Amino acid sequence: MSNKDGAPRMRAKGARDKIKGAVNENVGKVRSKMGDLTDNRSEHVKGTLQEIKGKLQKAKGQVEEDLGVARDRPVEEHDEE
């Protein structure tokens, strides 16, 4: 596999992880709030953990996208930094 072949896949995987992360983050917020409203501490904690998982997924996706973009650039551009 050449350098160019992996870059689009890495960017696509990054985009998917960012979407999944956003979903987990928002579901976690709702779940945590529902735990608060129903005075269910366990549900609140599970929601908070799901929200954190989502934030981590989004960060991972951003790194994957950034790596995919970096892999697209010619080697000469990498040397200049």
N, C-alpha and C positions, 0 to 999 in steps of 0.2 A: 504494500500500500504506500503510495507516495504521500508526501506532506500535504498536498492539496486535498487528497481524498478524505483524510480524517477531519479536517477543519470544518467542513459543512456539517458533518455528523456531530461533532463536538458542540457546535453552535446550536444545532437542533435539540440535542440532549439538554443543553443549558436552558433553552427556552422552555422545554417541557418541565424541567425541574423548577423553574421560576413560577410557572403556572400552578403546578402541584403545591408549591410552597405557599403561594397566595391563597389557594383554597384552604389548605390546612390552617394557615394563620387566621383566616376569617372564621372558619368553623370553630376553631379553638376559642376565639373571642366570644362567639355566640354561646358556646358550651359553658365557658367560664361565667358569663353573665347569667345564664340560666341557673347555674349552680348558686350564684349569689341570690337570685330572686327566689329560689326554692329552698334556700338555706341548706344546700347540699354541698358540704365542703369537699367531698370526694369528687363530685362533678366539676366543681370550680378548679381543683388542682389538675384534673385530667384535661380540662379546657386550656389551662395555662400551659401545660406541657405540650399540647397539640399546637398551640400558638408558637411556642419556642421552636418546635420541630419545623413549622412552616417557615419561620424566619431563617433557620439554618438551611433549609432546602432552597430558598430564594438566593441566599448568599452562595451556595454551591453552584447553582445555575448561573449566577453572574460570573463566577470564576471560570466555569466551563465555556461560557460565551466569550469571555476575554481571551482565554487560551486559544479558542478557535480563530478569533480575529488575529491574534499574534501569529498563529501558524500560517495564515494567509499572506502575511507580509514577507517580502523577500529577505533573505539572510542579511544583506547589506544594511537594511534598516535596523535590524536587531543589534548590529555591531556599533551603530552610531549612538546608542543610548548609554 
